[in-house]
Amino acid sequence: MSDSAPRARGCDHPTGCHTGNVPLFASATVGARHWLLLEHTGPWARTVAESALPEPLAALVRRAGELGVRTQLIRRPGVRRSRRAERATEPAGETVTGPAAGAGADGGAGRFHVLVGYAAGDDPWLAEGYFADPNDLDLDSLVSGVVPESCILVTEPVFLVCTHAKRNACCARIGLPLARALAAELPGKVWETSHVGGDRYAANLVCLPHGLYYGSMSQAAAIAAASAYRRGEIVLDRFRGRAGIPEPLQAAEHFVRSLTGELSVGGVAVESSRPDGDVTETVVSSGGVRYRVVVERTVFTPPCGTACAETITTYRLASLDRLPSDQYALACSSSGGGEHHG
């Protein structure tokens, strides 16, 4: 579909958003360094908090929110239960509160299935657990970067595809077939998930544990991105950025990768930054070389112009200069303390 092609029925996003013709770099969700994935095959409401979860899981979601943990509902591609099916499992006059109410269970053993992830820094991780009582999941350990007790580290990457129809129809229209296709390529590694942020960029793919975001994914592009991640690399085309990092810093990393061709996941890092209104100056390292990168927040006008209600924020490269070693110390001292983003 070209930029001038009509939008799909029911799609209110600017033309080109779903085909990669709109800039999507530096758009990964900023507030997502700690992840809680809850398997729930029952209906998903517009938000996780509004979904009809068993009360133990609802309480876990509230506790996660208080700690700043991002909660996602997940289910295997094509596996879901309707509310009518849930009611059929409820004894007369009773409300089911365990895994039979749509939550994931371990072979019917009456336990809730969760994945937890720490996506910050150079050594992110993902772990899995089954709990009869979700209160036994130690979220404080997760926030501290420590694997909770009763959880086991997951050694293979996990891929989330947003298919959240109640949030936005485009996520289901484009995400569902993509999730099925990716699951056929990577059995047991792919989950449908609830809203990840950036509906306009459906289909959205998230690669864990690093929290790498891709948008406007075709099935072929998703398979290529997943394959690259499994070998420790990214695909720059349609790469939105890494979650948990401020957008200007995502932009700085993007421009350095574009310049250097560095594709390894941890091959580019922002070492310091200094914001000044819409402009952010950063020092970025890659391959033993440091660059001063200045980016400026701006607005992209989509091809549909004023006919589109959405405003798309993006970043332009103001300057990018290689730093001689004798200038780097001065740059660090003037920029102030920064955070390594790996």
URCORNOR-V257136 format. One line per field, one symbol per residue. ss: DSSP state (H for helix, E for strand, L for the rest). phi: phi as a letter, one per 40 degrees, with the letter a starting at -180 (. if undefined). psi: psi as a letter, one per 20 degrees, with the letter a starting at -180 (. if undefined). A space follows every 10 residues. Layout:
# URCORNOR-V257136
ss=???
phi=???
psi=???
This chain:
# URCORNOR-V257136
ss=LLLLLLLLLL LLLLLLLLLL LLLLLLLLLL LLLEEEEEEE LLLLLLLLLL LLLLHHHHHH HHHHHHLLLE EEEEELLLLL LLHHHHHHLL LLLLLLLLHH HLELLLLLLL LEEEEEEELL LLLLEEEEEE ELLHHHLLHH HHHLLLLLLL LEELLLLEEE EELLLLLLHH HHHHHHHHHH HHHHHLLLLE EEELLLLLHH HLLLEEEELL LEEELLLLHH HHHHHHHHHH LLELLLLLEE EELLLLHHHH HHHHHHHHHH LLLELLLEEE EEEEEELLEE EEEEEELLEE EEEEEEEEEE LLLLHHHLLL LEEEEEEEEE EELLHHHHHH HHHHHLLLLL LL
phi=.cdcccccdg cbcddgccbg cbcbcgbcdc cabbbbbbca cccbccbccc cccdddcccc cccccccgcc bbcbacdgba bccccccccc ddgbbcbcdc chccbcfgcg bcbbbbbbbc gcbcabbbab bcbdcccccc cdccgbccdg bbdccbdbbb bcbccccacc ccdccccccc cccccbdgbb bcacdbhgdc bdcbbbbbcc gcbbbfcccc cccccccccc bgbbbccgcc hbcgbddccd cccdcccccc gcbcdccbac caaacagcbb bbbbbafgbb bcbbbbcabc ccdcfccccc bbcabbccaa bcccdcccdc cccccgcbbc bf
psi=prhiqqqqpi pjqqpihjjj jppjqljqpg lmhppopppo iaqpahrghi qmqqhhhghg gghghhjkpp ppqqqqpioq prhghghhip qpjqppiahi kiqpqnkjjk qppqpqqojq aimrrpqqqp phoiiionhh gghijppqqj qpppiqqqpp ppknhhgphh hgghhghggg ghhhhmpiip qqrapiplhi jqppppoqii kppqrlprgg hggggggghh jkrrohpjoh apqipqghhg gggghgghgh jpiqgjippp hqqoqncipp pqppqpkjqq qoppqppapp orhiciiphq popaqqogqo pppqhiighh gghhirpapp i.
